[in-house]
Every structure is written in C-alpha cells, then in structure tokens.
Amino acid sequence: MESNYYTLKREDNTLLVITHLAQLLTAFTGFGGLIVPLIIWATQKDRVEDMDAHGKAIINFQLSLIVYSIICIPLILLLGLGLVGLLLLCFISFIFPIINAIKASNRELPKYPLSLNFVS
C-alpha cells in the first residue's frame, strides 16, 4: 500500500560520497565494487535525497564495466587489443568513482562514461 503523503528525504552528501567510493573496493579487495553500492542504494534510495539517481548511475556503470570486461577477454587473442581495453577499463573504473564522489560532495549529479542503461 502506497502512502499519499510526501515524505521528506534527508540530505546526506557524505553517504553519497561513500557510495561512489565504495566502487573502489574491487581495486583493493577484488570484490564488493558492485555489491556494496547496490546495498546502500537499495536501502537508502527512499531516505536520502538524490540517492536514487546516484545509485542508478553507479549500478549502470559497474554492470557496464562487467560487460566491457567480458568483451575484452576474447579480444586478447586479436593482437592484444583486449589487454589495452582491460587496462583502459581499469583506469576508468578507478578515476571516475573519485571524480563523481567529488561531484556528489558538491551536490552535482554523476556522469559515468560508456555506461549502458540497465537500471532506469
């Protein structure tokens, strides 16, 4: 049953920043870069202002990275193009969460390159 009244969402830029930076867990631990932001987004999207937009951008970006990584694997056999692609993906997956965490702290919406729209 949906409620018909407007629920105020709290501003929490710190949680938005943490959600973006949680993507870096994959670089340091090998996993968690998709799961942790997904959990934060799923539990806080109705409580924190702009969490829905930030969470969707993060999930789309992380799923896109997985798809592009899978595409790069067979391309390794084609003159090593897959290795170049994987290195580029590593760079993008490290830099853009940091850039968008800074944007989140300034109350700006995130922009991730090459993101496919899985969640809208």
N, C-alpha and C positions, 0 to 999 in steps of 0.2 A: 504494500500500500504506500503510495507516494504522498508526501505531505504537501500541502498547498501553500505553505508559508516560506518566506525567503530565509535561508539560513546564512548567517554571516560567516565568511571564511576568514581565518586569521592570516596576516602576512607573516611569512617565515622565510626570509631570504636565506637564512643560514641552512635550513633544511633543503632548499632548492640547490644551493651550492654543494652541499654534501651529496645530494642525489647525482649531480653531474660528476663529481669527483669519485664517486663510488665505481664508476666505469673503469677507473684505473686499477681496480683490484685484479683484473685479468693480467695486466702487465706485471704485477708484483707477486700474485699468488697462482696465476694460471686459470682461475675461475672466479666467478662472482660478479663480473662486469655487467652481466645482463640480469642475474637473479636479484641482486641487492637493490638496484634501481627499480626493478619490477615490483618488488615487495613494498618499497617505500611509496611508489606511485599508487599501487593498488590500495594501500591502507590510508593514504593521506590525500588523495585527489579530491575528496569531498570536503576536506577540512582546511586545506591550505590554498590560499589564492594563487592562481597560475600553475599549481602543481599538475593539473591535467595536461596543459599544453607542454610543459617541460617534460613530464613523464612520457607522453606520446612521442615527442621528438627523440628522447633517449632510447626508447624501445625500438622505434623505427631505425635509428642509427645502428644500434647493436645488432639487430636482425639483418640489416643490410651488410654489415661487416662480415657476418657469418656467410651470407650468400656469396659475397665477393671472394671470400677466402676459399670457398668450395670451388668457385670458378677458376681461381688461380692454380689450384693443385694440378689439374691436367695440363695447364699451360706451362708448367715447369719443363715438360718434355719438348716444348716448342721454343728452342733457342733460349731457354731460361727466362722467358717473359713472365712466367708465374712467380719466379723469385723477386723480380722487380716489382710486380704487383703486390706481393706479400709485404715487401719492405715499405712500399708506399702506404699500404693499409695499416701497418704498424705505426708509422709516423702520424697518419691521420687519426688513428684511434687514441694516440697519446696527446696530441696537441689540441684537438677540438673539444674534448671534455674540459680542459683547462680554460680555453677561450670562453666557452659557454658558461662555466662556473663564474667567471668574472662578469659576464653579461648578466647572469642571474643575480649577482650581488648588486648590480646597478639597476635591477628591475626591468631588464630587457629580455625579450623572448629569444630562445636559442635558434641558431641556424647551423644545421649539420650538412656538410656537402655529401653528395652521392646517396642521400637517404631515399630509400624506397618507401612507399606509403603502405605499411602493413596494418597499422592501427590508426584509425582516423576519428 
